[in-house]
Amino acid sequence: MTWQGIDEIIERIAASAGRHAHSLVPAADGDLLLFLFLIAGIGGGFVLGYNFHLLFIERTDRSPR
């Protein structure tokens, strides 16, 4: 999975600085990156769902006394 425009710009900037471009997650090619986003979405959805009532329904007085 490559973004032609973005990858070319990053490679050109890295080459002009005398370095080579590398991925933040070296093994994240193809479906692995999508799987990581899926796991992050499931985790975030679980946390939001677990705390939904506390975050959006209950009102607590948090003003200083």
C-alpha positions as CSV (number, residue, x, y, z in Angstrom):
1,M,0.0,0.0,0.0
2,T,1.7,3.2,-1.1
3,W,0.5,6.7,-1.6
4,Q,2.4,7.7,-4.7
5,G,2.4,11.4,-4.1
6,I,3.3,11.3,-0.4
7,D,5.9,8.6,-0.7
8,E,7.7,10.3,-3.5
9,I,7.9,13.6,-1.6
10,I,9.1,11.9,1.6
11,E,11.8,9.9,-0.4
12,R,13.0,13.1,-2.2
13,I,13.3,15.0,1.1
14,A,15.1,12.1,2.8
15,A,17.5,11.8,-0.1
16,S,18.3,15.5,-0.1
17,A,19.1,15.2,3.6
18,G,21.4,12.2,2.9
19,R,19.2,9.7,4.6
20,H,16.7,7.0,3.5
21,A,13.0,7.0,4.2
22,H,11.7,4.3,6.5
23,S,8.2,3.3,7.8
24,L,7.2,4.0,11.4
25,V,5.9,0.5,11.7
26,P,8.4,-1.6,9.6
27,A,6.2,-4.7,9.2
28,A,3.0,-2.8,8.5
29,D,2.5,-3.7,4.9
30,G,-0.9,-4.3,3.3
31,D,-3.5,-5.9,5.5
32,L,-1.4,-5.7,8.7
33,L,-1.8,-1.9,8.9
34,L,-5.6,-2.3,8.4
35,F,-5.6,-5.0,11.2
36,L,-3.8,-2.5,13.5
37,F,-6.4,0.1,12.8
38,L,-9.2,-2.4,13.4
39,I,-7.7,-3.4,16.8
40,A,-7.3,0.3,17.8
41,G,-10.9,1.0,16.7
42,I,-12.2,-2.0,18.7
43,G,-10.3,-0.8,21.8
44,G,-11.4,2.8,21.5
45,G,-15.0,1.7,20.9
46,F,-14.9,-0.6,24.0
47,V,-13.6,2.3,26.2
48,L,-16.1,4.7,24.8
49,G,-19.0,2.3,25.2
50,Y,-18.0,1.3,28.7
51,N,-17.8,5.0,29.8
52,F,-20.7,6.3,27.7
53,H,-23.1,6.9,30.5
54,L,-20.4,8.6,32.6
55,L,-19.2,10.8,29.7
56,F,-22.5,11.8,28.1
57,I,-25.4,11.3,30.5
58,E,-24.5,11.8,34.1
59,R,-23.8,15.4,35.1
60,T,-21.6,16.0,38.1
61,D,-20.9,19.2,39.8
62,R,-17.2,19.9,39.3
63,S,-17.1,23.5,40.3
64,P,-14.7,24.5,43.1
65,R,-16.4,25.2,46.5
